[in-house]
Amino acid sequence: MSTIKEHILVIEDEPDIAELIEFNLKNNNYRTSIANDGETGLERARENNPDLILLDLMLPGIHGVDVCHILKSDSITKDTAVIMLTALGQEDNIVKGLEAGADDYITKPFSLKVLLARIEAVLRRGKLLDNNKNESFSIHGLLIKPKKREVIVKNNKIDLTFTEFQILHLLCLHPGWVFTRYQIIDKIRGDNYPVTDRSIDFQIVGLRKKLGPAANLLETVRSVGYRFKEED
């Protein structure tokens, strides 16, 4: 007997797309529910407490970015993972959605295989316990030692500044997860830290130089932000 997986709420106003997504989710043993507008989606999120929400941006009534902001501001739904579904080229909306608290985004048209992989990745990240953040770990040949604030690449210790280490540690903990510049600022320094988004660009340039052959692991997502290369 197949194991029933997590509950996913699909907030999508196009019935054909919603049904196609739901069909494939059910085929992969996920529990599902559907809402065709933002207001209904918020109601079902509060009622059903899903593990993850697939959120279209171009919704009738409440825009998807606003739905995401409301979800993340609500004590009932603030910890629910959100993946945005967006049309190609909506870079400003992607940035706004990520900064509203979305965990990832997928551009339309999308591959169902990619969608399922992204869902699994976001759900997997959500299971990371906070107390593991201080444990040493290895990814793509980098050894990260948070307690000592050390990074070792091919047996060589890399000398990083406090901020460089904070950024690298954050990105490495969530491989494949895109962070906007302002998200990085908020997560490594707290809200309202007096630094511009361009400061993050300079930090990334410095990090890449110090990482040498591993520099390509820090990926730029055009007009959005940065991510650490996802593991195969």
N, C-alpha and C positions, 0 to 999 in steps of 0.2 A: 504494500500500500504506500502511495506517495505521501510524503510529508507536506502538510499545508504550511506555506510560507507566510510572510508578513502581509499585512493589509495595506493596499495602495489605493488612495483616492485619486481619481482622474478628473481634473477640472478643465473641461474642453468643450467649447461651444459648437464645434463641428461634429454632428452625430456620427458620420462615417469614420472619422479619425478616432473618436472616443470608443466606438464599438470595436474597431480594429485593434486598438491598444488593449482594451479589456479582454478581447479574445485571446491575444497572445500572452497576456499576464496570467489568465486562467490556465492556459496550456502549460505554463511554467509553475503552476501550483500556488500562485499568489491569490489571496482574497482581494476582491475589488469592490469599489463603488464608484459611481459617476455623478458628476454635477455639470450642468451645462451653462452655468454663469457663476460669477464670483460670489454673489450673496448666498446662493444655495451651497456653493462649495464651502464657505465659512461655516454655515450651519452644520453641514455633514462632518466637517473636520472636528467641530466641537462635540458633536453627538457620538461619532464613531471612533475617535482617537486613533486615526490611521498611523502606520509606521512611516509612511512616505507619501508625499503628494506630488503628482505630476501636474504642473500648473501652466496652462496656456497664458500668454501675455495679453493677446488681443481678445478680450472677453467683453460681452455686452454688459453695460452697467459699470460695475467696479473693475477698473483695469487690473491686470494680473500683478503688476508691481505693487499696487496698493493692497491687493489681497495678501501678498507675501508680507508686506509690512505689518498688516493687521494680525496675521498668523503669528509672527515673531514677537508681537507686542502683547499677545494674549497668554496668560499664565497656563491655560489649558493646552495650547498648541505650540508654544514657543520652542519646544525641543523636537518637534516633528520635522523630519528631513523634507526639503523641497527641491525638486528639480524643475526648472523652468523650460517650457517649450516655446521657441520663438522663431519667427521667420528670419531668413538670411538678411544681414545688413542692419539689423536693429541694435547696433552696438551700444547706443546710449541707453536703451532699455535693458540690455544685458547688464551693463554696469550698475544701473539703478536697482535692478533685481538682486544682484549679488550683494550690493550694499544694504539692501532691505533685509538680507538674511538668507537668501537662497543658497543651497549647497552646491549646485551645479546647474548647467544649462545645456540644452540640446537644440540645435538649429533645424528648422524644417526646410526641405523634406529630410527625414532621418531614416536610417536603417533600424529595423526592429531588433536586429542583433546588437547594434550599438546601444540602443535604448536599454535592453535587458542588462548589458554589461555595465552601463552607467548606474542603473538601479542597484545592482549587486554591489558595485564599488561604494556607493554612498551609504548603503545599509551597513556595509562592512566597516566603514569609517566610524559610523555612529556607535559601533560596539567597542571602540577604543576607550579604555578607562582612563580617567584623568591621572590616576596614580602611576600609570605606565609612562607618562610623559617624561619622567625623570630617569627612566631606565635606558641604558645604552642599547643602540640598535644599529643594524647595518642595512643599507639600501644602495643598490647599484654600485657596490664597491666602496661606498663612503661609510665610515664608522663614526657614529655620532655619540658623544659621551656628555649628556646634559649636565651631570653633577660636576664634571671637571671643565665643562664648556670647551670641549676639545672636538676637533674634526680631523680625522685621519684619512688621507687618500693615498692608496698604494704604499702604505707603511710610512708615509710622511705626514707629520703633524702640521696642519695649516694654521697660521696665526691670523685669527679673525678678531675684529673689534666686537664690542658687546652687541651693537645693533646688527652687524653682519651675521653673528651667530644666531641671534633671535630670529632673523628672517629665514635663514637656512633651516633652522630647527622647525619652525612653523611649516614651511613648505614640505620638508621631508616627512613630517608626521602625516601629511595628507597628499600623497603622490597622486597626480592627475587632477587635483582640486584647484580650480582657478581662484586666485585672490586678486581683488582690485587693490590699487595702491592704498586707498583709504582704509580698506579692510586690514591690510598689513599694518598700517600705522596704529589702528585701534587695538589690534590683537597683541602687538609687541610692546606697546607703550601705554595702552589705555585710551579712553575717549579724550578728545580735545587736545591731544598732544600737539604743541605748536611746531609742526613741520609740514612742508608742502609735499604734494604727491611726487614732485620731481626729485625730491630728496631720496625717495625709494629707488628711482631709476639710477641715481648715482651709486647707491648702496649695491644694487644688483650688478652694475658694471664692475665695482670693486670685488665683489664676490666671485664673479666669473674669472677675473684675472688671477685671483688667488687659487681657485679650483683647478686652473690649468686644463689638463685633458678631460676633466669632468665638467667643464664649464657648460657643455651642451645639455647637461641635465636640468639646468635652469631655463625653462622655456618661456618666451614672450608670447602672450596671446594678444594679437593686435587690437589696439583700442580698448582693451579690457584690463589686462594686468599680467600676472605671472603665475607659473605653476612649476612644480618639480615633476620630472618625467615619471609617468606611471610605470609600475613594474609589469613585465610581460606575464 
